[in-house]
Amino acid sequence: MPTLDERYLNVIKTLSTTLEGRSVVWALTGSTSFALQDVPLTPNDIDVQTTEDGAYAIEEAFSEQVVEPVSFSESETIRSHFGVVELDGIRIEIMGAVQKRQPNGRWEPPVDVTDHRTFVDVEGILIPVLTLRYEASAYEQMGRSERAAILAKHAEN
């Protein structure tokens, strides 16, 4: 069983049960996902990766908790449909149709979450998470080699 603060576990369960029955493809990513997969990290938020439509559907499902409405956002290295909701004081960052910039300057196609996810049992609820192997590769691509190495090491176990 993953060792996460009870509030995080409750918010993750709320997220999952609220999205159940909606046609939203999603997975946890970032430190909360890593903690659920036994990487010893303490998260400060919950990151959700989904499709473009999924980002707006999640925002709609939690319309009373929206902190930042979902909109298209772009930086030098990554772009997505990004927004934030907050449940029980925990920030949930929503990222839809994530694209990373390739070394040649072009944007890669949006990440297909279903190609890279697995499920973790959280108190009887199956929570979709991006695999550590995929995450290690993504972090390496973003130039975050130290984090990539930690994830790769845990992916092998």
N, C-alpha and C positions, 0 to 999 in steps of 0.2 A: 504494500500500500504506500503510495507516495506521501511524503511528509510535507504537507502544505498547511499553512494557517487555515483554521476552520472557516473563516470568512471567505477565503479564496475558494475552498472546496464548495461552499454553499453557492457562491456566485457562478462557479463553473456549472454546477448542477442546474441552477436556474436558467442559465444561458442555454444549456442543452435541452431541458424540458420545454422551454419556450419555443425553441426552433424546431423541435420534433414535430413532424406532420406538416411542416412548411417545406417547400421545395428549395431549400437553401443548402448549397454545398459549402462546407466550412471546415476549418481545422484551427486548433490553437497553434501558435508559433511563439517564438521568443522564450523568455525565462520561465514563464508559468508552464509552458509545454515541456521545457527541458526538466523542470522540477518534477513534473508528473512522470517523466521517463528516467527518474533517479539520478539526474545530474544535480550535484549539490549547489544549487543556486537559490537565492531568496528573491522572488519577483517583487517589483513595485507596481506592476500593472498586469493586465491580461491583453494579449495581442491575438486577434482573430484574422485569419486570412480566408478570403472567399472570392467569389466572382464579382463583376461589376453589379449585376442585378442583386446578388446576395448582400452586398454592402448596404444597398438601399432597403432591402427587405429586413435586415437586422435592425437598421435604424428605425424602421416603421414598427417592428415588434416591440421595441423599447422606446417608443416615441416620448414617453413621459420622463425618460432618463437621459435625453440627448443633452450633451454638453457642447459638442461641436457638430453641426450638421455635416453629413457626408457630402463631399465635393471632390472634384478632381484636383489632385495635388502632385506637384513634380519638384524633385530636387535634381542635383547634378547626376546622381547615381541610381535613383529609384523613383518610380511614379505609381500612383494608384488612386482609387476612389477612397478617400480617407475621411473618417469621422470618429467621434468619441461619445460613448455613453458611460454613465456611472451607476453602478449598483452597489448598495451597501458601502459607499465610500471608496469603492475600488474602480479605478479607471479601466475601461475596456476600449482599446484602440481597434477600430475596424479598418481593414485594408482590402479593397476589392480590386481584382484584375491587376495584381502586382506585376510590374515590369522592371527589370534591372537593365542598366545601360551596359552594353558589351564594350570590350576594349576598342573596337572599331568605331564607337560612337553611336551605333544603331541600338534601338531598343529591342530586347528579346520579346517574343510573344508573351502574353500574360501567363503566369504560372497556373497550371492545371492542378488544383489542390488534390483532386482524386488520384492523380499519378503518384503523389508523394506522402499520402497519409496512412496512418495506422491508428489503432484504437487502444485506449488505456481504460481499464475498469476503475471507475471512481465510485465506490460504495454501490456497486450494482448498475451504474449507468456507464455506457460505453461513450467515451469522450474522444472525438477525432483530434489527432495531433499530427503535425508534420514529422516525418522520420528524422532521427538524428543524423543519419547519413546524408539526406538531402540538405538539412540545415547546415551541416559542416561545409558542404559544397557551396551553398548560398553565401555563407559568411566569408568563405575564402574569396569568392567572386567579388564581394563588397570590400575586400581588403582588410577584413578583420580576422587575420590569421591566428591570433592567440585564442580567440573564442572558437574558431574553426577546429583547431587542434584538440581542444577540450571536448568538443562535440564528437569529433571523429573517434577519439579514444573511447568515449562512452558508447558510441554506436557499435564498436567491436565487441563489447561485453554482452 
